[in-house]
Amino acid sequence: MDGTAIIILAIAGVASVLLFAVKGLLDQVPDVIDSAGRARDAWQRFKKPEQPHRAHDQEPPIAA
């Protein structure tokens, strides 16, 4: 009888630790997704930097 109680408590302890670890991993998912989005945006800006906008009434620079 004592052996059965110990096994049940051990299984409950392992399940508790596993649930705690899974919760910790799932709590990090939104931060990872946000970071991936910021990294993607930074990569796109690096690949294609924005050109400065010219007003329509400005002349292009004169070549020397």
N, C-alpha and C positions, 0 to 999 in steps of 0.2 A: 504494500500500500504506500509506503514512504517513497519507493522508487517511482511510482506513477505520479505522485505529487511533484517530485523534483523534475521529472520530464515535462510535465505540463507547465511549470514555472519557467523552465529553460526555454521552451517553445514560445511562451508569451514574451519573455525577455528578448529573444532574437527577433520576433515579429515587431516589437516595440522599437528596437534599434533600426530595423529595416525601414519602418514607416518614418522614423525621424530623418533618416538619410534621404529617403525619396522626397520628403517634404522640403528638405534643404535644397535638393537639386531643382525641384519644381519652382521654388522661390527665386532661383537665379535665372530662369528662362526669360522673363520679360526684359531683364537687364541685358542679356545676351542678344536678344532680338533688336533692342534699341541700339546697342553698340554696332551690330552688323549693318543696320540702316545708316548710321553715321559714317561708318567706314565706306559703304557703297557710295554715299553722297560725296565724300571727300575724294574717292577715286575718280568719280565722274568729273568733278571740278578739276582734278589734276590732269585728266586726259583731254578735257576741252575747256580751257579757261575762258571766262566771259570776256568778250571784246568790249572796250569802252564804247559807250553809245555816243554818236555824234548828233548834234542837232542838225536839222535839215538845212538851216540857213548858214552853216559853217562851211567854209571852203576846205578842201583837203590841203595838207601841207605842201608847199612848193618845193620841188626837188632842186637841189643845187647843181 
